[in-house]
Amino acid sequence: MRSGSSICAIFIPRWLERNNPAHLGSRLMASRLALPRQLRTILLLDRMDEGRFDKLFYDFGLISTVSDRTISKFIADSRDFGNSLPMDAKIQALAGDSYGTALEVSERAFRLARIQQGPKAVVAAYEPFSRIPEHIVSGHLSYDPRNRARFANYEVSLLNARRKSGLVRQLNVTSSGHLLESYQLDRGIPIPRTVRTHVAVAEHADEVMSVRSRTIHTVAFAGVAVVPTQDPLVVEQAIQLATRPTFMW
């Protein structure tokens, strides 16, 4: 929704976000990183949600209900950011660089997966992944991803969905977790902590989507690269590319 020279984004919590507000926090992070700096935000709740998202009170410009008459006044004033602040251009530039790296890793991994020989035989002979528990804390938000694994000394996400819809869901949740470990909200601004590329190993990805697909580009903006094989050689090369010098805020 546009008002003057600014855009006002209205957020309505989804089922997953109602179960854990951290996912709403990561969606807010992604929006602030990708959309214009002057983006203003409204979190629209119903009565059942009131109190559920108190941890995000200072990160949305306005938290309100449909019947609240102050919404129209907030939307009309393009200078009113409410509890939030305008986005920092330097942080958006950093996110753009992260997107470029993650997309480069995905493109190379998809290309290597196409030319490799006998990937299933290699994986059957050598299982290089070990599942690990993980607990992510981002300010007042927390999330426990279930798909983390260790490859050598590098932490990856191991995704096993065979259908496109299932893989898209797994990638979205993986992106949400990576945003939470990369940034921390401060009055609506995602403040970088350690911005690096996270590798999601999804061995069926090239069967259900192209590296040029919207999904691959969307998760790349969150700093997630997709490797469509469990072949240790391809995963290792992807990690080497992903772990080039990182940015510390």
Buried (B, 14 or more C-beta within 10 A) or exposed (E): EEBEEBBBBBBEBEEBBBEBBBBBBBBBBBBBBBBEEBBBBBBBBEEEBEEBBEBBEBBBBBBBEEEBEEBEEBBEBBEBBBBBBBBBEEBBEBBEEBBEBBBBBBBBBBEBBEEEEEBEEBBEEEEBBEEEEBEBEBBBBBBEBEBBBBBEEBBBBBBEBEEBEBBBBBBBBBBBBBBBBBBBBEBBBBBBBEBBBBBBBBBBBBEBBEBEBEBBBBBBBBBBBBBBBBBBEBBBBBBEBBEEEEEEE
